[in-house]
Amino acid sequence: MAKLSRELKAQGMDVIDLSLGEPDFRTPAHICAAAEKAIEAGYTKYTPVAGIPELRNAVCTKLKNDNQLEYTPDQIVVSTGAKQSLANAILALIDPGEEAIIPTPYWVTYGAQVSFAEGVPVYVPCGIENDYKISPEQLEAAITDKTRLFIFSSPCNPTGSVYTREELQALVSVFEKHPHIYIISDEIYEYINYTGKHESIAQFDTIKDRVVLVNGFSKGYAMTGWRLGYIAARKEIAAACEKIQSQFTSGTNSIAQRAAVAALLEDNTPSMDMVKAFRERKDYVIRSLAKIPGIRINNPSGAFYAFPDISAFLGKKDGEDVMNTSEDIAMFLLHKGLVTVVDGAAFGSPNNIRISFATSMDNLIEAIKRIEYALGLLQ
């Protein structure tokens, strides 16, 4: 959709792009300054595979201060983006034929990486009535002797759903009965959280050794292009991930790692200001979408996406064009409303579309008007 948006813009069309999953803010100045200092100091050589000691220590400090989680540097592996962190963990934990339970809607990469590892993705649909979150009963029902892994995100891309401590505790009660299952907890949107407190499933001691916590710098620090992610896990898992990474990319960018140390240990005010702006946009977008007849929507507690259910428009048409799928709806909004959104089927939820509010309020106000107008053409 982003590609189509660029093509139409090149033709002179005024397209508003709501497809991108990255903050529209610049990386904070003090983080950029740390990178500049690293360049000036000649910090341009290969780095240890698992990350420079200063950064691994900084991650441990962050996890203790923000999450009350105790980790040591040999439990941290820094990678070229959280996506590589996920890939390392999945390749380390999944053998051919083993199953990974993935609640849907889900981030598109989870299932693809499980398949790449020759595992079997097991998708568990989670509806809007439960804020798109898996219940303990659904989790229990999906577990088999082949289940090896459970992968989820909180806050979630694409729904913005955030698990409470009580909800996580209920899932933990299930995992305690099945010691053969590992958990990958994707917490990349941790800071973009409107509930006031992020809860990690790694806080529960009974399963902590089976949790691979995945996080990074792209969302909370507006550092998407810097390509930095990390895991925190028990030593054996971290060592396996380090070994895998050594054969793919080795250590990640030296300059970016020095910048990441500043991100974790210095002033976090710019990130909090960014979240404040996202909250204001979220409130406007959700309130406005909820007023459009036919749209059902949850109120996201994190991330920067709206994930409306547009199933009421399926089967309708504008002249000769019938809306058979959410992809049809997305293309219709592009051509009739000049707004790009993402087809929900990509996230395992074919009755939805994903709308990013990581853009200016002016763009959002105009985009919602266009979406309402275009949907109003369908009969």
C-alpha positions in Angstrom: 0.0 0.0 0.0 2.9 2.4 0.7 4.3 1.6 -2.7 0.9 2.3 -4.4 0.7 5.5 -2.3 4.1 6.7 -3.6 3.1 5.9 -7.2 -0.1 7.9 -7.0 1.7 10.8 -5.3 4.2 10.8 -8.2 1.2 11.2 -10.5 0.2 14.3 -8.6 -2.5 12.8 -6.5 -3.0 14.0 -2.9 -2.8 10.6 -1.1 -2.8 10.4 2.7 -0.7 7.4 3.8 -2.1 5.6 6.9 -0.3 2.4 6.2 3.1 2.9 7.7 4.1 1.3 11.0 6.7 3.8 12.2 6.6 7.0 14.3 6.5 10.2 12.3 8.9 11.9 14.8 12.6 12.4 14.4 15.0 10.5 16.6 15.7 12.6 19.7 18.6 14.9 19.4 20.7 13.4 22.3 20.5 10.0 20.7 21.8 11.4 17.4 24.5 13.3 19.3 25.7 10.1 20.8 26.0 8.6 17.3 28.0 11.6 16.1 30.4 11.3 19.1 30.9 7.6 18.3 31.8 8.4 14.7 34.2 11.2 15.8 35.8 8.8 18.2 36.4 6.2 15.4 34.0 3.7 16.9 33.6 2.0 13.5 34.9 -1.5 14.0 33.3 -4.9 14.3 31.4 -5.4 17.6 30.8 -8.6 19.7 28.0 -10.8 18.2 25.7 -10.3 21.2 26.3 -6.6 21.4 28.8 -4.2 23.0 29.1 -4.7 26.8 27.9 -1.1 27.5 24.7 -1.7 25.6 24.0 -5.1 27.2 24.5 -3.6 30.6 22.2 -0.7 29.7 19.5 -3.1 28.7 19.8 -4.8 32.0 19.5 -1.4 33.8 16.4 -0.6 31.7 14.7 -3.9 32.5 15.4 -3.5 36.2 14.3 0.2 36.4 11.3 0.0 34.1 10.1 -3.6 34.5 11.6 -4.7 37.8 13.2 -7.6 36.0 16.6 -9.0 36.9 18.8 -10.0 34.0 22.6 -10.3 33.5 24.5 -9.1 30.4 25.0 -12.8 29.2 21.2 -13.1 29.0 21.0 -10.2 26.5 21.5 -10.5 22.7 21.4 -7.3 20.6 20.3 -7.8 16.9 19.7 -5.9 13.7 16.1 -5.0 14.6 13.6 -6.8 16.8 12.6 -8.9 13.7 16.0 -10.5 13.8 15.6 -11.0 17.5 12.4 -12.9 16.8 14.0 -15.0 14.0 16.9 -16.0 16.3 14.6 -17.1 19.1 12.2 -19.0 16.8 15.1 -20.8 15.0 16.6 -21.7 18.4 13.4 -23.1 19.9 11.4 -24.7 17.0 12.3 -28.0 15.5 10.6 -29.3 12.3 7.0 -30.3 12.9 6.7 -28.6 16.2 3.8 -26.1 16.7 3.7 -22.5 17.7 0.5 -21.0 19.0 -0.2 -17.5 17.6 -3.3 -15.5 18.7 -4.8 -13.6 15.8 -4.8 -10.8 14.8 -1.0 -11.1 14.8 2.0 -9.3 13.4 2.6 -10.8 9.9 6.2 -12.0 10.6 5.4 -14.5 13.4 3.8 -17.2 11.2 6.3 -16.7 8.4 9.3 -17.2 10.7 7.8 -20.3 12.3 7.2 -21.7 8.8 10.8 -20.8 7.8 12.0 -22.8 10.8 9.9 -25.7 9.5 7.5 -25.4 12.4 3.7 -25.3 12.2 1.8 -22.0 13.0 -1.4 -22.7 15.0 -3.6 -19.6 14.7 -6.2 -18.9 17.4 -8.8 -16.3 16.4 -9.4 -13.7 19.1 -12.4 -11.5 18.4 -13.2 -7.9 19.1 -15.6 -8.9 21.9 -12.5 -9.9 23.9 -10.5 -6.9 22.7 -8.6 -9.3 20.4 -6.9 -11.1 23.3 -6.6 -14.8 23.8 -8.4 -16.3 26.8 -6.9 -19.1 29.1 -9.6 -21.4 27.7 -8.6 -20.8 24.1 -4.9 -21.3 25.0 -5.5 -24.5 26.8 -7.7 -25.9 23.9 -4.9 -25.1 21.4 -2.1 -26.9 23.2 -1.0 -30.3 22.0 2.0 -32.6 22.6 3.6 -30.9 19.6 3.2 -27.4 21.0 6.6 -25.8 21.6 6.1 -22.1 21.5 3.5 -19.4 22.2 4.1 -16.0 20.4 2.2 -12.8 21.2 2.7 -9.0 21.5 1.6 -6.6 24.1 0.9 -3.8 23.1 -0.2 -5.5 20.0 0.3 -4.7 16.3 -2.2 -4.4 14.7 -5.0 -4.1 17.4 -3.3 -1.9 20.0 -4.6 -4.4 22.7 -2.6 -4.5 26.0 -2.7 -7.4 28.4 -3.3 -6.5 32.1 -1.4 -8.2 34.9 -4.5 -10.3 35.7 -4.9 -11.4 32.1 -1.2 -12.5 31.9 -1.5 -14.3 35.3 -4.4 -16.3 33.9 -2.3 -17.3 30.9 0.6 -18.2 33.1 -1.6 -20.5 35.1 -2.0 -22.5 31.9 1.7 -22.5 31.0 2.5 -23.8 34.5 0.7 -27.0 33.6 2.7 -27.4 30.3 6.4 -27.0 31.0 7.4 -28.0 27.5 6.1 -24.6 26.1 8.3 -21.5 25.6 6.8 -18.0 25.3 8.1 -15.2 23.1 6.8 -11.9 24.4 7.1 -9.1 21.8 7.2 -5.9 23.7 8.4 -3.5 21.0 5.5 -1.1 21.7 6.1 -1.0 25.4 6.5 2.7 25.7 3.5 3.5 23.5 1.1 2.5 26.1 -1.9 4.4 27.3 -2.8 2.4 30.4 -0.1 4.0 32.6 1.9 0.8 33.2 3.4 -1.9 31.0 3.1 -5.5 32.2 5.5 -8.1 31.0 4.8 -11.8 31.2 8.4 -12.2 32.3 7.6 -10.9 35.7 6.1 -14.3 36.8 8.9 -16.3 38.3 7.3 -19.7 37.7 7.8 -19.3 33.9 10.4 -16.6 33.6 13.1 -19.2 32.4 10.8 -20.1 29.5 10.1 -16.5 28.4 12.1 -14.8 25.6 11.4 -11.1 26.0 11.8 -9.2 22.7 12.2 -5.4 22.6 14.0 -2.7 20.6 14.3 0.9 19.8 12.3 1.5 16.7 8.9 2.5 18.1 9.5 4.0 21.6 12.5 6.1 20.5 11.6 6.8 16.8 14.7 4.8 15.7 13.2 2.6 12.9 16.0 3.1 10.5 18.7 2.4 13.1 17.8 -1.3 13.1 18.3 -2.3 16.7 16.4 -5.0 18.8 17.3 -7.3 21.6 16.2 -10.3 23.6 16.4 -11.1 27.3 16.2 -14.8 28.0 17.8 -17.5 30.1 21.5 -18.0 29.4 21.1 -21.2 27.3 18.6 -19.6 25.0 20.6 -16.4 24.7 23.7 -18.4 23.8 21.8 -20.3 21.1 20.5 -17.1 19.7 24.0 -15.6 19.7 25.4 -18.7 17.9 22.7 -18.5 15.2 23.3 -14.7 14.7 27.0 -15.3 14.4 26.4 -17.2 11.2 23.9 -14.7 9.7 24.9 -11.1 10.5 27.4 -11.2 13.4 27.4 -8.1 15.6 25.1 -5.2 14.6 26.0 -1.7 13.7 28.6 -0.1 16.0 27.4 3.5 15.8 23.7 2.5 16.4 24.7 0.6 19.5 26.4 3.6 21.0 23.3 5.7 20.2 21.2 3.0 21.9 23.1 3.3 25.1 22.2 7.0 25.2 18.5 6.1 24.5 18.3 3.7 27.4 20.3 5.7 30.0 19.6 9.4 29.2 16.6 11.6 29.1 13.4 9.8 28.1 11.2 13.0 27.9 11.1 13.1 24.1 9.7 9.5 24.0 7.0 10.5 26.6 6.1 13.6 24.6 5.7 11.5 21.5 3.4 9.1 23.3 1.3 12.1 24.5 0.8 13.1 20.8 -0.1 9.6 19.9 -2.7 9.5 22.6 -4.4 12.7 21.4 -4.4 11.3 17.8 -5.8 7.9 19.0 -8.6 9.6 20.9 -9.6 11.5 17.8 -9.3 8.6 15.4 -11.2 6.1 17.5 -14.0 8.6 18.4 -14.4 9.6 14.7 -14.3 6.1 13.3 -16.9 4.9 15.9 -19.3 7.5 14.4 -19.2 6.0 10.9 -22.2 3.7 10.4 -21.1 0.0 9.9 -17.7 0.3 11.6 -17.1 -1.7 14.8 -13.9 -0.7 16.7 -12.1 -1.4 20.0 -10.3 1.3 21.9 -6.6 0.4 21.6 -4.6 0.7 24.8 -1.2 0.9 23.1 0.7 1.2 19.8 -0.4 3.6 17.1 -3.0 1.7 15.1 -6.8 1.6 14.8 -8.1 -1.8 13.7 -11.8 -1.4 12.7 -14.0 -4.3 11.8 -15.4 -3.4 8.3 -17.4 -6.7 7.8 -20.6 -4.7 7.4 -19.3 -3.4 4.1 -18.4 -6.7 2.6 -20.8 -7.7 -0.2 -21.7 -4.1 -0.9 -20.7 -2.4 -4.1 -20.1 0.9 -5.7 -21.5 0.5 -9.2 -19.9 -2.6 -10.6 -17.2 -3.0 -7.9 -18.2 -5.6 -5.2 -16.4 -5.5 -1.9 -15.7 -9.2 -1.4 -12.7 -8.9 0.9 -10.9 -6.5 3.2 -8.3 -6.1 0.4 -11.1 -4.9 -1.8 -12.0 -2.3 0.8 -8.4 -1.2 1.2 -8.0 -0.7 -2.6 -11.4 1.0 -2.7 -10.4 3.5 0.0 -7.2 4.2 -2.0 -8.8 4.9 -5.3 -12.0 6.5 -4.1 -10.8 8.3 -1.0 -7.0 8.6 -1.7 -6.2 7.1 1.7 -3.9 4.1 2.1 -4.7 1.5 4.9 -3.6 -2.1 5.3 -5.7 -5.1 4.6 -6.5 -7.0 7.8 -6.1 -10.4 6.2 -2.3 -9.8 6.3 -2.7 -10.0 10.1 -5.0 -13.0 10.1 -8.1 -11.0 10.4 -9.9 -10.7 7.1 -12.8 -8.6 8.5 -10.6 -5.7 9.4 -8.3 -3.0 8.1 -5.4 -1.4 9.9 -5.1 2.4 10.1 -1.9 4.0 11.4 -2.3 7.3 13.2 1.5 7.9 13.1 0.9 11.1 11.1 -0.1 14.6 11.7 -3.5 15.5 13.2 -4.3 17.5 10.0 -3.7 14.4 7.9 -5.9 12.3 10.2 -8.8 14.8 10.2 -8.8 14.9 6.4 -8.3 11.1 6.1 -11.2 10.2 8.3 -13.4 12.5 6.2 -12.3 10.7 3.1 -12.9 7.3 4.6 -16.4 8.2 5.7 -17.1 9.6 2.2 -15.8 6.6 0.4 -17.6 4.1 2.6 -20.8 6.1 2.2 -20.7 5.3 -1.5 -21.1 1.5 -0.9 -24.6 0.2 -1.2 
